[in-house]
Amino acid sequence: MAEDPSIQDRIGSLIDEEHRLRAALQSGEITPDEEHARLRSVEVELDRCWDLLRQRRAKREFGQDPDDAQVRSERTVEGYTG
């Protein structure tokens, strides 16, 4: 299971990718459709990383093993309504 720092590193990389995509769109290097498709993928992965990190923190807070946290499916993470 991934450790918190590696999850945080991945989150940072995905945020950097978002910024690169937006810059590439502004400079005309990619089309809006290309930016949208890749950005959607990045956003989903980012949501899944945040979800995993929150699970790990909650398990730790309540005396459980954070390594028992699992990456949840896109459908689960993106379908969450609160």
C-alpha positions in Angstrom: 0.0 0.0 0.0 1.2 3.5 -0.8 2.5 5.7 2.1 1.1 9.1 2.7 4.1 11.0 1.3 4.0 9.0 -2.0 0.3 9.7 -2.3 1.0 13.4 -1.7 3.8 13.4 -4.3 1.3 11.9 -6.8 -1.2 14.6 -6.0 1.5 17.2 -6.6 2.4 15.6 -9.9 -1.3 15.6 -11.0 -1.7 19.3 -10.0 1.4 20.1 -12.1 -0.1 18.2 -15.0 -3.3 20.2 -14.7 -1.3 23.4 -14.9 0.7 22.1 -17.9 -2.5 21.2 -19.8 -4.0 24.6 -19.2 -0.8 26.3 -20.3 -0.7 24.1 -23.4 -4.2 25.0 -24.3 -3.5 28.7 -23.8 -0.5 28.6 -26.1 -2.3 26.6 -28.7 -0.2 23.5 -28.4 -3.3 21.3 -27.8 -7.0 21.7 -28.8 -9.8 22.3 -26.3 -11.0 18.7 -26.9 -7.5 17.3 -26.1 -7.2 19.4 -23.0 -10.7 18.4 -21.8 -10.2 14.7 -22.3 -6.8 14.6 -20.6 -7.9 17.0 -17.9 -10.9 14.8 -17.1 -8.6 11.8 -16.6 -6.2 13.8 -14.4 -9.1 15.1 -12.3 -10.5 11.6 -11.7 -7.1 10.3 -10.6 -6.6 13.3 -8.4 -10.0 12.7 -6.7 -9.1 9.0 -6.2 -5.7 10.0 -4.6 -7.4 12.5 -2.2 -10.0 9.9 -1.3 -7.3 7.3 -0.5 -5.4 9.9 1.6 -8.5 10.8 3.5 -9.3 7.1 4.1 -5.7 6.6 5.5 -6.0 9.6 7.8 -9.4 8.5 9.1 -8.2 5.0 9.8 -5.1 6.3 11.6 -7.3 8.7 13.6 -9.5 5.9 14.8 -6.7 3.5 15.7 -7.0 1.3 12.6 -4.3 0.3 10.2 -4.0 3.0 7.4 -2.6 0.3 5.1 -6.0 -1.3 5.0 -7.3 1.7 3.0 -8.1 0.8 -0.6 -8.1 2.8 -3.8 -11.8 3.1 -4.7 -13.2 2.9 -8.2 -13.8 6.0 -10.3 -17.5 5.2 -10.1 -17.4 5.2 -6.3 -15.3 8.3 -5.9 -17.0 10.4 -8.6 -20.5 9.3 -7.6 -20.1 10.4 -4.0 -22.8 12.9 -3.2 -22.0 13.6 0.5 
